[in-house]
Each structure stands twice: as structure tokens, then as C-alpha cells.
Amino acid sequence: MSDFVPATQITEAQQALDRLRANMRETIKGKDDVIDQVLVALAASGHLLIEDLPGVGKTTLAYALARSMDGQFSRIQFTSDLLPSDVTGVAIYDETVKEFVFKKGPVFANIVLADEINRTTPKTQSALLEVMDRARVTVDGEAHAVGSPFMVIATQNPVDYEGTFPLPESQLDRFFMRLQMGYPQPADELEILRQARLSYDSIQLNPVVMRSEILQLQALVPRIFVEDSVLEFILKIVSATRTETEFKAGASVRGGLALRTAAQANALARGRDFVTPDDVIRLVPAVLAHRLALTRQPGDALEERRTIVTALRRIVAAIPPPV
């Protein structure tokens, strides 16, 4: 059971997330739901996988988040020749001090954009496993903390699979949520066309939240109250994925824990110290879909995602939420 959280702390956390949301909306047009889910993942100390077509704003979204907070941003362009040391860093012999000195890699940042993560080899992909789980990298037996807050936002193209290395299920399970940007509505796209900006480098955003505020609200999320009936509701959803004939295997225990934490973060973002069934229902596709695979071979990743999300919504609709 979560402990009591003072109302002032809830309000301060909600206000910090509201400032982030408003600031990101200056750049990300017409994607309020996507921004909301990004902030849920940030509050829950989770990592994001954004799977969508090129040119819909995936990189811009990550950069806008980083610029909106007092933190460091790093972009890693994943290619087939990228080495693990290119991500984590390497120990180099320094003649001046006559010893090996660790040179930090680009993963040492608060927001790390792993661009086209499926374009690199599994060995390099696995270099992210420890840092995503423990916020540290180990080189030559020595652990190096990357700092906090720490968030990996990975992107991949769900259509063009030529020359790619699909992420294994074990690594997909490390991502807290998977999101889809989608094309903007015509009015929003017209507003984008009116802007002179051609790349994310020209985004002009000032930080509206300090890193210390992010850490404080992240510490609040586990303390948001979840009533037993809501926990049972989560368990019923997760258990139903394990008996669904369309899925090869159901959601893992980690998936159930992620759904609970996401619901807690969603409640905090809305200024509540307790979770409702709607918090859970809203986040089921984003939290669970990428942890599931179909028994039949789909035509492409987009069709697979649509089929899985449809099955998840059917599962949720069949389970009465607690009153």
C-alpha cells in the first residue's frame, strides 16, 4: 500500500508536468495525447520506443522534451558499423597521468535519443540494456553512473526492414512504453508549414523545469495509492493476454508492473494521489502492445501493431472495471 502524499507535493508535481506539456506544445503541434504519454513515461522513470514512419517528428519530440527541462540531450545515430564503445564510452591510456582514463560516450546525458535503433547490430543494441535498467555502464569492471534523471527515447521505422536487426523480445520488454506519432491533422500541419524551422536544431525553447523537480516527482509516483480492486483489474488484463489465442505469449510480470506504475504516473499528472480504472485503461495499448507477438505472421509491423492493439482493447472491454 502506498503511503500518504501531501496535497502540496501532488500540486507541485502536476504544475511541473503542466509546464513541460505547455512548453512542448509550442513545438509539437496537434499531438497532445502523445506529449501526455511521454510525460507519463518521464514521471515513471521509464524509457520510450517511438515506432513510426520517417519525418513525423520523433526526433523533434525528444529534443523538445530535453530543451524543456534543465538537462543534457544526446543523439546517437545507430548504424550497422556502430560499436558498443561508441555508445557507452571507452577507457583510453593517458600518457600525462600514465593510466587508463574513461572517456564518456554519448549515453551520458539526461535524454538520450537512440535514433533508428534497429539499424545497428544486436551486440551494440545490448550495450543499452544495463544502462536502461541501472542508469550506469560498466567498462573494464568499473561502473559509471550516467546521472539522473535518465531516459532513453529510441526510434525505429516499422515499414523499412531491409538491413535492420529487429529488437529481441527481451529488449523490447525493457521499454516502458511504445508510442506512435502519426501524421498531424491538416490544420496542425499547416501551422508547421508556416514555421521557418527546417530541423530540430533551430528549436527555440527555454527550460521550464529543473532536474531536481523531475527527480522529486519521479519519487512521488510509487507513493500514489493503488486500491486492491484496481490491482486485481490490472492482473486480470495481464492474465487475459496469456490466454489470448492470437498471442504467442502473454505479457510478462514486468509488463504488469509497468502498467501499474504508468497508471500511478498518469494519476499524478492529473493531480490525484490515487489511481482509477481509467488510468489503467488509457495506458494499456502503450504499455503492453510491444510486449506481445502474434501467433500468425503479419504482413508488416503496422498491421501487427493494429491487430495487437485491437485485441488488447477487446480484452479490456470484456473485463468489468472496479466500481
N, C-alpha and C positions, 0 to 999 in steps of 0.2 A: 504494500500500500504506500502511495506517495505521501510525503509529509506536507504540512500546511505551508503554503506560499503566500507571503504578504501581498495584499492587493497592489501596493505601490510598486513592487517588483514586476508584477504582471503588466501593469500600465506602462512602466518604463520600457520593458521588453517590446510590447506592442508598438509603442511610439517609435522605437529604433527601427523595427521592421517596416513600419509605415513610411519612415523617411527613406529607407532603402528602396521601397516599392515606388514611391513618387519620383525619386531620382532616376531610377532605371527606366521609368515610363517616358522620360524625356528623350530617350534614345530608342527604346524598343517599343514600337508603335503597334497597338492593337493586340498585344499578347499578354494581357493582364493575368490570365489563368496560368500561363507558363511562368511568368515572374513570380506569382504566388507559390507555385510548386518549387521553384528554385530557392525561394526564401525558406520554405519548409525544410528542404534538404540542408540548407546552411544552418538553420537553427538546430537541426537534429545531428549536426556534425557528420553528415553523410556526403557521399560522392555521387556525381551525376554522369549518366551516359545520355547524350543527346544524339538520337539517330534520325537523320533526315537528309533530304537532298541538298546539294551544294547551293550556297548563295541565299539561304533563307534567314541568316542572322545568328547562326550558332556561335561563331567566334565573337560577334558583337555583343551577344548576351553575356558571355563570360567576362569580356573586357568591361562592360558596363557595371557588372557586379563588383569587379575588383576596383574600379575607379570610384565607386560609390562608398567604399569603405577605406579606412586608413590602412591599406595593406599593399603587399607586393604582388605583381602579376607576372606570370611567366608562361610563354607559349612554346610548346615542343612540337615541331612538325615531324610526325612519325613517318619514316620511310624504311624501305627494306634493308638499307645498309646501316641503320642506326644501331649502336651498341648499348648494352646496359649502362656502361660507364658514361655514355653521353647523356644519360638521364639522371643518374644518381650522383655522379662525380667520380674522381679518381685520386689516388694518392701519388704524388709526384715527388721525386727526390729533389730537395732544395740544397744547392751547393753552399749557400750562405750559412745555413744552420746545420748542415751535414746530417740531415734526417729527412724522412718522408713527411710531406705536408699534404693534408687533404684539401683538394680543390673542389668546392661545392658545385654540383650540377644544377641544371635549371629547375629541378624538382624542389629546390629550396626556395619556396615562395608561399604566400598565403592562398592565392588562387592559381592553380596550375591547369592550363589548357592543354590537354593531350589530343592534338588535332589529328584526325584520321588514324586512330589508334590501331585499327585493323590492317594498316598498311605495313606494319613492322612485324618482325619475327616473334614467335612465341617466347623466345628467350628474353627479348627486350620487353615484351609485354609483361612478363613475370617480374621484371625489375620494379614494377609499380605495386606488386602485391604487398610487400612488407610495409612500404610507406603509406599505402592506403589504409592498412589495418592498424599500424602502430605509430604513424606520423614520425617515422625515423627510417634511416637507411643504415645498413651495416656494410662497411668496407674494410677488408683485411682484419676482420674480427672486432672492429671498433664501431660502436653505434653512434650515429649522429642524428640528433633531433632536428626536424625541419622547421620547427616553430609552430605556433598556433595563433589564430585559427588556421586550419589547413583543409583545403578542399580541392579535389581533382574533378575537373569537368572534361570528360572525354567525348569526342565526336566520331561518328562514322557514317558513311554513305550506305543506306540499306539496299541500294539497287546495283551499283557497280562493284561486283565481287572479283573482277579479274585482277590477279596479282595481290590478293589480300589473304590475311590469316585470321579467320573468324575467331573471336574470343571464345575460349572454352567455357563450359557452364560454371565451373568453379570460380572463374574470374568474373563472369557476369554477375554471380551471386554477391561479389564484393561491392557492386554498385548499389547504392541505397535506392535510387530511383532511375528510371529511364523515361525521357521526355521526347516529345516530338514538337518541333516548331510550327510546321505547316506554313502555307502561303498566307500573307496578310489579306484582310478584306480590301476591296478596291479603294475605299476612302482612305484607309491607312497606308496603302501602297502609294497612293497619290501624294500623301504627305511626305513619304520617304523620297519620292522622286523630286519633290520641291527642294529638298535639302542638298546642299553643295557637297556634303561629305561623300567621299568615294571609298574610304577604308576606315577600319576601327581606330587606326592611329590618330585620326583627326577628331575623335570624340572629345568634347569638352565637358567633363563632369567633375565636380568638386566632391571630396569625401563628405558624407553626411553622418557617418557612424564611425566611432573609434573601434579599434580592435578589442580594447578592453570591454566595450559594450557587447560585442559579439560573443566574447567568452562568457560574460555574465548571463546572457540569455540562453546560451547553449547549456550552461549549468542548471538552468531552471527547467529545461524540457523533461528530464527524468523525474522531476518532482510534481509534474502535472498529474492530477488524480485520474486513475482509470478504474471505474467500478467493475466488480467481478462479472456482471452481466455483459459488459462491453468486451471484457477479455474473452468470455465464452463465445461471444459473437465473432471475434477475430479467429478464435480456434476453429469454429465451425466453418468459416470461409476457407482457412488454410487446409483443414481436413478434407473439405469437399474437392479441392484441387487434386488431392491424392487419389480420389476415386473416380475422377472425371475421365471417361474413356478417350476423349480427344487428346489428353496429355500423356506423354511418355512417363513422366514422373511429376509428383506434386511439388508444391512449394516447400522449401526447407524450413527448419526451425529458425534459421537466421531470417528467412522471409517473414515469418510471423512476428519476430521481434522487431523487424524493421517497420512492419505495418503498425504495430503498437506505438513505436517511437514517432513515426510520421504523424499519427493521429494526435499525439501529445504536442508535437511542434505546431500542427495546424490549429489546435485549440489555443495555444499560447499566442499565435499570430492574430487570433481573433479576440484576444483579451480575456480568455477564460482560464480558470485553474482546474478545469475538468474536461474530460473527453466525452463527446456524444457519438452515437452511432453514425451520424452524418459525417463526422471527421474521418471515420474509418472508410465508409462507402466511397467518399470522394477520392480517396487516395489508392484504392485497391488496384486499378489498372497501372498506375505509375510505379507502384512498389512491387507488384507481383508478376506482371506480364513478362518481363525479361528473364525471370527465373523459371519459366515454363517452356516446354518444347512440345510440338505436336507429334502425334504418333504417325501421321502421314506426312509425306514430303510436300511442302507448299511450293507454289510457283516461284515466289520470291519472298524477301524479308517483309515487304509491306503487306503482302497477303497473309503471312504468318502472324504478324502483329495484329492485324484486324481480326483474324479468326480467334486468337487467344483472348483479346480484349472482349470480343462478343461473348465468348464462353464464360469469362470472368463475370461479366455483367449479368449473365443468365444465372450463374451460381449465387451471386449476391441477392438477386431479386427473389430467389427461391428460399432464402433464409430470413425468417421474420426478425427484424431488429428488436432489441430490447426496448421496452417502453420506459 
